[in-house]
């Protein structure tokens, strides 16, 4: 075997091993990938009960109901459809009606989304208090920032947030 043939054999073998490793990793990750869906997409696709996915949309105003032992139910909508969500646990500080939310879990047999994780989304106008104070001091503060409520403020903490 010449040097060129030996080199091509080593390169070919290396590529085959690399392709096999990539295929094994992708196959292992296939089961753990969780897709993002809206209530309309869930209704159109007829998602099977028990299949895990992420549900995103807006919390419907007036739908939030708190129960015993941190149990919460609410509806998530995207303008076209809405889906009831049940969650047991502490909700994020930014969670409120009319706000964007992403919940991870699965549908049960009755069509209720059983979430085991709830994430509240904030808008792009979030700004730490220190940055807002610096903008005010420099004269670059926009009046439309001040008209919006604070996104997340801690009681007695100057590290709160301004929108």
N, C-alpha and C positions, 0 to 999 in steps of 0.2 A: 504494500500500500504506500503510495507516495505521500509526501507531506501535505499536498493540497487535498487529497482524498481524506486523509486523517482529520485535517482541520474541518472540512465540510461535514464529516461524520460527527465530530464533536459539536459543531454548531447546530446541526440538525437534531441531535439527541438533546441538547440543551433547550432548544425551542419546543420539542415534544414534552419534556419535563415541565417547562414553564406553562405550556398550554394545559397540561393535566392538572397542575397546581391551581391555575386560575379557574378551571372548570369545577374542581372540588370546592373551592372557596365560594364561588357563585351558587353552587348547589346548596351549600350549608346556609348561606345567607337568604336563600329564597324563602324559607319558612319564617324567618324573623323580620322580613320587610313588611312594614305596615303602611298601607296606602292612605292618602288623604281624600276624603269624599265630602260632598255637600249633601244636604237632605234630598235635593232633587236627583242627584246622581244615585243615591241609595234607592230611591223610589223607582227610577228607571231601570237600574241593574237588577233589582230584586235580589239584594244581597242575602245569602243564606244565613240563618241563625247560627251563632257561634263563630263566624268568621271575623277575625280581628281587623279593625281599620280605624283610621282617625276621622272624626266627624268635625267639620268646621262650619261656622256660620255665626249668626247673631242670636243672643239670648232674647227670646220674645218678651216684651214688656208685659208684666202681669202674670207670667207663667211660673215664676220662682216660688216654690213651696218648700219650707223647711219642716223636717220631721224629727223623730227621736234619734238619739245617738248619731248626730251629724249626717243623717240621711237628708238628701236634697233631691228634688225633682224640678225640672225646667224643660222648656222646649227650645230647640235650636232651629232657626229658619234661615233660608237664603233668598227669600223673595218668591220662590216658586213652590216650595214645600216646607213642611216643618216636621220635626221628629222629636218625640218625647225622650228625655234623658234622665236616668236615675244614677245618682252618685252618692257614695258614702265616704265622707272624709272632710277635711278642712279645705274650703275653697280658697283660691288665691286672693290676695288683697285687691287686685284690679278687677275681680269678677263682679259684674252687676248687669242688670237688665239693660238691653239695648247695646251691649258691648260685644265685641268679637270674642269668640271662644273656640278652642280646639280641644276636643275630648277624645281620649283613646280607650277603646273597649270593643264590645261586640253586641250585636242585636240578640235579644232573647226570642223565644217562640211567640210571644205576644206582640212583637214589633217595638218594644222599648229598648233603647240603646243603654246598656249597662256599662257605664264608664268606670274605669279604675284609675284614670288620670284626667285631670281637667287643667288646662292652661288658659289663662286669660290673655288676650292680645291687647296691646296698647297701640295708639295711633303714632304716626311719624312726628307729631309735634311734641313728644315727650322731651323734656329738658331738665337736667339736674338743677337744683336751686342755685348752686354756686355759679354755674354758667349763666343762668338768667340774671343773677346779681351783677356779674361782670358785664353782660350786655347792657344792662341799665346804666351802669357806671360809665361805660364808653359811649353811650348815646345811640347804640345800635338796636335798642329794644323796639320790637314792633308791637303796636297796640293790639293786634289780633291775638297775641300770646296771652295777654292779660285777661281777655274776655272768657277764657276757657277755665274750667275748674282744675284744681291740682290733680295730677294722675295718681300720685302715691305720696302721701305725706305721713310722717311718723309724728306722734304726739311728742312735743318737746324736743324734737330733733331738727337741727338746722340743715340736715342733709336730705331734706324732703325733695320733692320734685315739683316743677312748675310746667304747665303746658302752655 
